[in-house]
Amino acid sequence: MDLASIDELLNGELRDPVEALERVAQELERGIMHPNHPRYFGLFNPATAALAVIGDALASAENPQLATRSHAPWPVAVEERLVAEIGQRFGIPAGEGGGAFTSGGGEANLTALTCALARTFPEVHARGLRSLSGSPRVYVSAEGHATVARAAKLSGLGSDAVVRVTVDAHQRMKPAALAGAMAEDRAQGALPFLVVATVGTTSSGAIDPLPEIARVAERERCWLHVDAAWGGLAALVPELRPALAGIEHADSITFDAHKVLSAPMGTGMYLTRHASALHAAFSERTGYMPKVGSSDPYGRSIQWSRRFLGLRVLLPLASLGFQGFAASLRRQVELAEFLRKELRERAWKIVNDTPLPLVCFVDASHPGGDGARFLDAVARHTLDSRGGFVSVPRFAQGGRALRACVNNHRTEGADIQRLLAALDVARARARNEVE
């Protein structure tokens, strides 16, 4: 990486603004992975919608402060309406829930843990974790997102408070294993309080069995949080909605507009059916802000000063509607299904099972087709030939695979065909390297 341009821009020499802007644009063009590209099949980073980018620029220009309603009544109302609209699609009745825009899934998952603590152990806010009779426990599948453990560390629980529940052959949490882990922990004096189910795991797109997990959480009197940061796209596509059966029992949900609604990075959402838990977790007394109990955003989220993130979502929705996004997401699902079909015909083996547009595969045509060195070489050669970027995740139960996620409204059938052709060539080259 050539960092000389940074030194040049910061050497104290004053530059023409247009010249500086052009230089930065050049460096960005060659200095990053480009998720906007239609053959970016990597992590959940879709191309941004043009109206979302314009909305982001407009919000930056006006720079409203969303900490209090009185300073930005319309932007606050916009975000509240969007939270309600998205929440309804997950089964949270209108007028019964709440939530907030977040910087992403990590903040949303931390918010869920904080709300669950406040709801289950209200004494913690004043007296801290030392006031509890035992150690709190959080449960998430072995394939769940790492931000759950990070949330436990940030909250003072520590990563040992997170119990990784075993998964089945399809990477889904085992409800019986969850119940068993809780029973064992209770017998040892621990305090289960939060279960995190996942809709669309990062590695394979797996969807945990929500109805069974919800029953266990209810029986054990635990807060149920569903991390649907990306997999929540199923809530917007009518024919995929049955895959989310049981999510209506969730106490809270993570959803990322920057993964699903083509918003710029940093546009997450936390949704809950218990708005009072947000106030219990985050409201503070201070003489320079509105009184406690008000509906101001600073009193119901981790953030205090707040950027107007909702405009990134409002403008595209005003133009396309939910039906427009549903059509785009449906097309991504169709392209992923086409990719699965073609891969099977070319002697690749599909190793994940999900209705979401994410395909994990290995080479079934020769021994060693699932080896780490081989898969890494295939991914490297595929990228070098500009066939597309695919990743190589490691599964919690062991084993690796090539992973292609169709997550871009600009991707077309020709991009899938080019990826397939590049994979075939890359496979031959990788065999020569490994053998």
KEFI-853743 format. One line per field, with one value per residue (C-alpha): x, z, y; residue number from 1. Coordinates in nm, 4 decimals. Example, Ala and Ser with C-alpha at 12.3 -4.5 7.8 and 13.67 -1.06 7.14 Angstrom:
# residues 2
X = c(1.2300, 1.3670)
Z = c(0.7800, 0.7140)
Y = c(-0.4500, -0.1060)
pos = c(1, 2)
END
This chain:
# residues 435
X = c(0.0000, 0.1363, 0.0703, 0.2739, -0.0431, -0.1508, 0.1803, 0.1394, -0.2107, -0.0974, 0.2388, 0.1102, 0.0926, -0.2424, -0.4176, -0.6980, -1.0129, -1.0936, -0.7390, -0.7555, -1.0923, -0.9707, -0.6646, -0.8712, -1.1137, -0.8220, -0.6841, -1.0228, -1.0659, -0.7502, -0.7187, -1.0243, -1.2252, -1.5262, -1.8521, -2.0439, -1.9156, -2.1747, -1.9263, -1.8538, -1.9901, -1.8255, -1.9690, -2.2981, -2.1950, -2.4327, -2.4067, -2.5523, -2.8644, -2.8081, -3.0871, -2.9374, -2.6053, -2.7820, -2.9800, -2.6598, -2.5030, -2.8146, -2.8135, -2.4461, -2.5136, -2.7999, -2.6314, -2.9354, -2.8747, -3.1156, -3.0388, -3.3553, -3.6888, -3.7074, -3.3927, -3.4950, -3.8660, -3.9068, -3.5921, -3.6805, -4.0328, -3.8922, -3.6724, -3.9534, -4.1841, -3.9223, -3.8529, -4.2259, -4.2646, -3.9758, -4.0832, -4.4302, -4.2762, -4.1163, -4.4398, -4.4138, -4.7619, -4.7923, -4.7787, -4.6513, -4.2781, -3.9867, -3.6254, -3.3506, -3.1171, -2.7701, -2.4223, -2.4724, -2.5390, -2.2704, -2.4372, -2.7804, -2.6644, -2.5063, -2.8344, -3.0204, -2.7893, -2.8233, -3.2037, -3.2147, -2.9962, -3.2133, -3.5319, -3.4101, -3.1824, -3.2944, -3.0618, -2.7590, -2.7964, -2.7341, -2.5224, -2.3531, -2.3032, -2.1708, -2.5314, -2.6276, -2.6317, -2.4713, -2.3054, -2.5387, -2.5359, -2.5948, -2.6656, -2.5900, -2.5187, -2.1650, -2.2248, -2.3649, -2.1969, -1.8849, -2.0419, -2.2440, -1.9232, -1.8003, -2.1221, -2.0633, -1.7105, -1.8196, -2.0980, -1.8610, -2.0007, -1.6892, -1.6671, -1.6970, -2.0582, -2.1386, -2.2337, -2.1826, -2.4590, -2.3844, -2.5373, -2.6787, -2.5513, -2.7101, -2.5335, -2.8529, -2.8694, -2.9962, -3.2878, -3.2281, -2.8649, -2.9793, -3.2167, -2.9497, -2.6914, -2.9368, -3.0286, -2.6628, -2.5855, -2.8781, -2.7700, -2.4327, -2.5851, -2.5543, -2.8303, -2.9478, -3.1092, -3.0535, -3.0874, -2.9627, -3.0990, -2.9617, -3.1442, -2.8818, -2.5501, -2.2496, -2.0753, -2.3632, -2.6896, -2.8398, -3.1647, -3.1974, -3.5266, -3.7037, -4.0293, -3.8442, -3.5890, -3.8686, -4.0367, -3.7147, -3.6540, -4.0085, -3.9918, -3.6614, -3.7876, -3.5081, -3.5085, -3.5094, -3.3087, -3.2919, -2.9891, -3.1447, -2.8951, -2.8842, -3.1260, -3.4037, -3.4379, -3.6813, -3.9279, -3.9508, -4.0095, -4.3551, -4.2569, -3.9591, -4.1525, -4.2420, -3.8709, -3.9014, -4.1857, -4.1448, -3.9680, -4.2871, -4.2018, -3.8696, -3.8276, -3.5856, -3.4349, -3.1224, -3.1721, -2.9169, -3.0401, -2.6832, -2.7020, -3.0532, -3.1816, -2.8719, -2.7949, -2.4392, -2.2388, -2.3319, -2.7106, -2.8289, -3.1515, -3.2542, -3.6207, -3.8039, -4.1553, -4.0585, -3.9990, -3.9962, -3.6840, -3.4968, -3.5870, -3.4941, -3.1569, -3.0528, -3.2411, -3.0243, -3.0866, -2.9090, -2.9847, -2.8901, -3.1160, -3.4951, -3.6379, -3.6111, -3.9040, -3.9262, -3.9368, -3.6032, -3.3700, -3.0754, -3.2765, -3.3447, -3.0246, -2.6501, -2.5763, -2.6221, -2.5459, -2.7102, -2.6682, -2.9792, -2.9428, -3.3076, -3.2825, -3.0619, -3.3624, -3.6504, -3.5500, -3.5044, -3.8263, -4.0128, -3.8987, -3.9121, -4.1450, -4.1156, -4.2444, -3.9468, -3.6992, -3.8870, -3.8463, -3.4738, -3.4220, -3.6291, -3.4012, -3.0973, -3.2564, -3.3243, -2.9649, -2.8348, -3.0593, -2.9272, -2.5730, -2.6525, -2.7965, -2.5015, -2.2447, -2.4001, -2.3885, -2.0178, -1.9323, -1.9249, -2.0979, -2.3340, -2.2696, -2.5180, -2.8967, -3.0734, -3.3495, -3.1367, -2.9097, -2.5886, -2.4132, -2.1359, -1.9625, -1.6584, -1.5105, -1.6742, -1.4804, -1.1590, -1.0157, -0.8993, -1.1636, -1.2568, -0.9047, -0.8071, -0.5102, -0.7136, -1.0114, -0.7916, -0.6184, -0.9507, -1.0708, -0.7440, -0.7416, -1.1102, -1.0427, -0.7241, -0.9121, -1.1841, -1.4392, -1.5557, -1.4696, -1.5721, -1.4707, -1.3604, -1.5263, -1.4398, -1.7405, -1.7706, -1.7948, -1.4894, -1.4394, -1.4314, -1.5986, -1.6118, -1.8859, -2.0704, -2.3363, -2.5591, -2.6207, -2.6119, -2.9002, -2.6593, -2.5686, -2.7057, -2.7090, -2.3991, -2.2081, -2.3033, -2.1934, -1.8594, -1.8115, -1.8859, -1.6388, -1.3708, -1.4286, -1.3752, -1.0433, -0.9422, -1.0187, -0.7790, -0.5044, -0.5562, -0.5258, -0.1904, -0.0715, -0.1865, -0.0909)
Z = c(0.0000, -0.1031, 0.1724, 0.0164, -0.0937, 0.2689, 0.3544, 0.0530, 0.1522, 0.5073, 0.4392, 0.5171, 0.1564, 0.0800, -0.2210, -0.4500, -0.3151, -0.6535, -0.6849, -0.3345, -0.4074, -0.7332, -0.5584, -0.2844, -0.5400, -0.7274, -0.4119, -0.3154, -0.6625, -0.6310, -0.2549, -0.1442, -0.2170, -0.4158, -0.2758, -0.5282, -0.8067, -0.9388, -0.9008, -0.5360, -0.3832, -0.0440, 0.2857, 0.3325, 0.1699, -0.1153, -0.3634, -0.2351, -0.3927, -0.5579, -0.3582, -0.0359, -0.1196, -0.2011, 0.1211, 0.3161, 0.1577, 0.2303, 0.5937, 0.6174, 0.4707, 0.7084, 0.9958, 1.2259, 1.5834, 1.6627, 2.0344, 2.1138, 1.9391, 1.9853, 1.7755, 1.4898, 1.5111, 1.1500, 1.1336, 1.4671, 1.3408, 1.0181, 1.2072, 1.4438, 1.1504, 0.9712, 1.2864, 1.3166, 0.9475, 0.9523, 1.2906, 1.1589, 0.8887, 1.1613, 1.3542, 1.5992, 1.6063, 1.5225, 1.8331, 2.0586, 2.0027, 1.9553, 1.8581, 1.7156, 1.4223, 1.5074, 1.3579, 1.2671, 1.3984, 1.6651, 1.8326, 1.7925, 1.9577, 2.2421, 2.2797, 2.3051, 2.5786, 2.7682, 2.7451, 2.8554, 3.1564, 3.2514, 3.2151, 3.4008, 3.6623, 3.7224, 4.0215, 3.7938, 3.6776, 4.0226, 4.1895, 3.8988, 3.8316, 4.1854, 4.3068, 4.1430, 4.3185, 4.0265, 3.6901, 3.4038, 3.0937, 2.7246, 2.4700, 2.0980, 1.8378, 1.7537, 1.4172, 1.5715, 1.5191, 1.7151, 1.8209, 2.0802, 2.2655, 2.2145, 2.3701, 2.6723, 2.7110, 2.6726, 2.9284, 3.1896, 3.1755, 3.0070, 2.7126, 2.9430, 3.0031, 2.6424, 2.5892, 2.2334, 2.1628, 1.9254, 1.5783, 1.3555, 1.0166, 0.8566, 1.0928, 1.2930, 1.6704, 1.8409, 2.0716, 2.2851, 2.3312, 2.4292, 2.6912, 2.8214, 2.8526, 3.0449, 3.2840, 3.3517, 3.4141, 3.6512, 3.8466, 3.8980, 4.0159, 3.6916, 3.5727, 3.2118, 3.0860, 2.7083, 2.4074, 2.0690, 1.7664, 1.4199, 1.0912, 0.8196, 0.9742, 0.8207, 0.7093, 0.5544, 0.5769, 0.8219, 0.9987, 1.3544, 1.4378, 1.5865, 1.7144, 1.9190, 2.0489, 2.1422, 2.3488, 2.5369, 2.5994, 2.7252, 2.9540, 3.0978, 3.1277, 2.9051, 2.6674, 2.3082, 2.0628, 1.6922, 1.4941, 1.1505, 1.0340, 0.6814, 0.6855, 0.7788, 0.4054, 0.4178, 0.6006, 0.2896, 0.0339, 0.0801, -0.0432, 0.1970, 0.4997, 0.6189, 0.6805, 0.9686, 1.1436, 1.5155, 1.4902, 1.6096, 1.9555, 1.9678, 2.2299, 2.0003, 1.6528, 1.4748, 1.1164, 0.8967, 0.6209, 0.4908, 0.4296, 0.2846, 0.1719, -0.0173, 0.2369, 0.3027, 0.5693, 0.9251, 0.8851, 1.1338, 1.3293, 1.6671, 1.6923, 2.0081, 2.1266, 2.4681, 2.4247, 2.8030, 2.8212, 2.6102, 2.8495, 3.1501, 2.9959, 2.8651, 3.0273, 3.2332, 3.4552, 3.3568, 3.3889, 3.0342, 2.8528, 2.8530, 3.1545, 3.2033, 3.0557, 2.7494, 2.4045, 2.3016, 2.1229, 2.3584, 2.6344, 2.4437, 2.2706, 2.3184, 2.1102, 2.2518, 1.9650, 1.6664, 1.2913, 1.0684, 0.9349, 0.8438, 0.5342, 0.3750, 0.3949, 0.3468, 0.0048, -0.1678, -0.0080, -0.1283, -0.4834, -0.4893, -0.2061, -0.0160, -0.3266, -0.5250, -0.2712, -0.2607, -0.6376, -0.6148, -0.3303, -0.5117, -0.8118, -0.5903, -0.4567, -0.8127, -0.9185, -0.6189, -0.7108, -1.0680, -0.9281, -0.7158, -1.0149, -1.2403, -0.9735, -0.9264, -1.3001, -1.3002, -1.0257, -0.7374, -0.4178, -0.2297, 0.1447, 0.2965, 0.3193, 0.3194, 0.1260, 0.1345, -0.1559, -0.0169, -0.1644, 0.0013, -0.2122, -0.2500, -0.5398, -0.5518, -0.8536, -0.6815, -0.3346, -0.1488, -0.3066, 0.0374, 0.1636, 0.2930, 0.0574, -0.2430, -0.1586, -0.0852, -0.4201, -0.6052, -0.4413, -0.5239, -0.8891, -0.9281, -0.8023, -1.0059, -1.3255, -1.2333, -1.2190, -0.8816, -0.5152, -0.3084, 0.0510, 0.2305, 0.5731, 0.8412, 0.9993, 1.3744, 1.3425, 1.1208, 0.7488, 0.5014, 0.1743, -0.0968, -0.0215, -0.2746, -0.1573, -0.4111, -0.2316, -0.4987, -0.6946, -0.9869, -1.0243, -1.3387, -1.4940, -1.6993, -1.3758, -1.2488, -1.5777, -1.5586, -1.2004, -1.3017, -1.5886, -1.3660, -1.0978, -1.3474, -1.4601, -1.1022, -0.9987, -1.2585, -1.1553, -0.7862, -0.8456, -1.0117, -0.7201, -0.4478, -0.6221)
Y = c(0.0000, 0.3406, 0.5930, 0.8745, 1.0516, 1.0930, 1.2581, 1.4871, 1.5906, 1.6649, 1.8285, 2.1761, 2.2890, 2.4518, 2.2986, 2.3981, 2.2237, 2.0667, 1.9353, 1.7864, 1.6279, 1.4749, 1.3301, 1.1729, 1.0274, 0.8716, 0.7144, 0.5754, 0.4279, 0.2198, 0.1898, -0.0101, -0.3213, -0.1998, -0.3438, -0.1338, -0.3606, -0.6089, -0.8972, -0.8285, -1.1511, -1.1040, -0.9898, -0.8073, -0.4781, -0.3923, -0.1105, 0.2138, 0.3604, 0.6966, 0.8613, 0.7266, 0.8930, 1.2196, 1.1968, 1.1415, 1.4505, 1.6571, 1.5464, 1.6411, 1.9835, 2.0636, 1.8753, 1.8397, 1.7251, 1.4425, 1.4167, 1.6118, 1.6370, 2.0142, 2.0689, 1.8402, 1.7543, 1.6404, 1.4212, 1.2594, 1.1901, 1.0413, 0.7958, 0.6999, 0.6296, 0.4219, 0.2201, 0.1537, 0.0629, -0.1835, -0.3196, -0.4016, -0.6161, -0.8250, -0.8613, -0.5716, -0.4153, -0.0462, 0.1685, -0.1090, -0.0976, 0.1356, 0.1393, 0.3522, 0.3881, 0.2596, 0.2594, -0.1066, -0.4538, -0.4319, -0.1341, -0.2924, -0.6152, -0.4168, -0.2286, -0.5588, -0.6842, -0.3556, -0.3638, -0.7259, -0.6477, -0.3494, -0.5516, -0.8608, -0.7049, -0.3438, -0.3164, -0.3364, 0.0247, 0.1656, -0.0996, -0.2745, -0.6441, -0.6924, -0.6635, -0.9926, -1.3277, -1.5081, -1.4624, -1.3545, -1.5724, -1.4962, -1.7716, -1.7578, -2.0229, -2.1223, -1.9511, -1.6327, -1.2976, -1.2036, -0.8738, -1.0637, -1.1514, -0.7953, -0.6640, -0.8865, -0.7502, -0.3887, -0.4315, -0.5711, -0.9246, -1.0587, -1.2943, -1.5972, -1.4969, -1.5921, -1.9559, -2.0779, -2.3290, -2.6155, -2.6174, -2.8899, -3.0044, -2.6968, -2.4507, -2.3813, -2.3569, -2.6742, -2.5838, -2.8944, -2.7939, -2.4438, -2.5810, -2.8162, -2.5392, -2.3223, -2.6019, -2.6757, -2.3101, -2.2646, -2.5703, -2.4028, -2.0752, -1.8784, -1.6441, -1.6930, -1.3726, -1.3341, -1.5633, -1.4398, -1.6238, -1.5548, -1.5056, -1.5304, -1.6293, -1.4584, -1.7757, -1.9674, -1.7726, -2.0223, -1.9352, -2.0605, -2.2438, -1.9426, -2.1035, -2.3658, -2.1164, -1.8749, -2.1467, -2.2176, -1.8461, -1.7947, -2.0969, -1.9757, -1.6138, -1.4845, -1.1885, -1.3148, -1.1078, -1.1958, -1.0818, -1.0366, -0.7757, -0.9200, -1.2122, -0.9730, -0.9140, -1.2058, -0.9795, -0.7611, -1.0382, -1.1976, -1.5438, -1.5520, -1.4282, -1.7834, -1.8430, -1.5947, -1.7759, -1.7190, -1.3826, -1.2151, -1.3544, -1.1705, -0.9008, -0.7181, -0.7412, -0.6189, -0.5033, -0.3256, -0.0961, -0.0820, -0.4576, -0.4747, -0.1345, -0.0139, 0.2581, 0.3802, 0.1999, 0.2822, 0.2574, -0.0032, -0.0381, -0.1728, -0.2729, -0.3758, -0.4425, -0.2967, 0.0748, 0.1124, -0.1048, 0.1498, 0.4295, 0.2154, 0.1366, 0.4786, 0.7672, 1.0046, 1.3065, 1.6253, 1.9914, 2.0818, 1.8339, 1.7817, 1.6050, 1.2319, 1.0432, 1.2619, 1.1049, 1.2521, 1.0093, 1.0726, 0.9041, 0.5836, 0.4772, 0.4375, 0.7465, 1.0959, 1.3305, 1.1714, 1.1974, 1.1943, 0.8403, 0.7990, 1.0168, 0.7508, 0.5165, 0.7582, 0.8929, 0.5539, 0.4273, 0.7351, 0.6553, 0.2746, 0.1818, -0.1426, -0.3183, -0.1873, -0.3176, -0.6483, -0.6827, -0.6103, -0.8560, -1.1174, -1.0806, -1.1398, -1.4578, -1.5753, -1.5083, -1.7042, -1.9962, -1.9824, -1.9868, -2.2944, -2.4782, -2.3990, -2.4866, -2.8317, -2.8932, -2.8015, -3.0551, -2.8089, -2.9233, -2.6901, -2.7209, -2.4755, -2.4761, -2.1391, -1.9630, -1.6484, -1.5442, -1.6901, -1.9960, -2.1979, -2.4595, -2.6832, -2.8781, -3.2196, -3.3417, -3.4488, -3.5272, -3.2206, -3.0003, -2.8706, -2.8104, -2.4671, -2.4183, -2.5205, -2.2977, -1.9978, -2.0451, -2.0669, -1.7460, -1.5674, -1.6716, -1.5840, -1.2331, -1.1892, -1.2717, -1.0183, -1.2943, -1.1674, -1.1578, -1.4604, -1.5290, -1.8476, -1.8757, -2.1284, -2.2989, -2.3431, -2.7218, -2.7329, -2.7211, -2.4350, -2.3453, -2.0856, -1.8334, -1.6189, -1.3755, -1.2022, -0.8762, -0.6066, -0.4574, -0.4045, -0.7723, -0.9366, -1.2806, -1.1965, -1.1335, -1.4783, -1.6351, -1.4582, -1.5757, -1.9352, -1.9248, -1.7734, -2.0367, -2.3189, -2.1712, -2.0930, -2.4512, -2.5885, -2.3481, -2.4218, -2.7959, -2.7454, -2.5348, -2.7730, -3.0955)
pos = c(1, 2, 3, 4, 5, 6, 7, 8, 9, 10, 11, 12, 13, 14, 15, 16, 17, 18, 19, 20, 21, 22, 23, 24, 25, 26, 27, 28, 29, 30, 31, 32, 33, 34, 35, 36, 37, 38, 39, 40, 41, 42, 43, 44, 45, 46, 47, 48, 49, 50, 51, 52, 53, 54, 55, 56, 57, 58, 59, 60, 61, 62, 63, 64, 65, 66, 67, 68, 69, 70, 71, 72, 73, 74, 75, 76, 77, 78, 79, 80, 81, 82, 83, 84, 85, 86, 87, 88, 89, 90, 91, 92, 93, 94, 95, 96, 97, 98, 99, 100, 101, 102, 103, 104, 105, 106, 107, 108, 109, 110, 111, 112, 113, 114, 115, 116, 117, 118, 119, 120, 121, 122, 123, 124, 125, 126, 127, 128, 129, 130, 131, 132, 133, 134, 135, 136, 137, 138, 139, 140, 141, 142, 143, 144, 145, 146, 147, 148, 149, 150, 151, 152, 153, 154, 155, 156, 157, 158, 159, 160, 161, 162, 163, 164, 165, 166, 167, 168, 169, 170, 171, 172, 173, 174, 175, 176, 177, 178, 179, 180, 181, 182, 183, 184, 185, 186, 187, 188, 189, 190, 191, 192, 193, 194, 195, 196, 197, 198, 199, 200, 201, 202, 203, 204, 205, 206, 207, 208, 209, 210, 211, 212, 213, 214, 215, 216, 217, 218, 219, 220, 221, 222, 223, 224, 225, 226, 227, 228, 229, 230, 231, 232, 233, 234, 235, 236, 237, 238, 239, 240, 241, 242, 243, 244, 245, 246, 247, 248, 249, 250, 251, 252, 253, 254, 255, 256, 257, 258, 259, 260, 261, 262, 263, 264, 265, 266, 267, 268, 269, 270, 271, 272, 273, 274, 275, 276, 277, 278, 279, 280, 281, 282, 283, 284, 285, 286, 287, 288, 289, 290, 291, 292, 293, 294, 295, 296, 297, 298, 299, 300, 301, 302, 303, 304, 305, 306, 307, 308, 309, 310, 311, 312, 313, 314, 315, 316, 317, 318, 319, 320, 321, 322, 323, 324, 325, 326, 327, 328, 329, 330, 331, 332, 333, 334, 335, 336, 337, 338, 339, 340, 341, 342, 343, 344, 345, 346, 347, 348, 349, 350, 351, 352, 353, 354, 355, 356, 357, 358, 359, 360, 361, 362, 363, 364, 365, 366, 367, 368, 369, 370, 371, 372, 373, 374, 375, 376, 377, 378, 379, 380, 381, 382, 383, 384, 385, 386, 387, 388, 389, 390, 391, 392, 393, 394, 395, 396, 397, 398, 399, 400, 401, 402, 403, 404, 405, 406, 407, 408, 409, 410, 411, 412, 413, 414, 415, 416, 417, 418, 419, 420, 421, 422, 423, 424, 425, 426, 427, 428, 429, 430, 431, 432, 433, 434, 435)
END
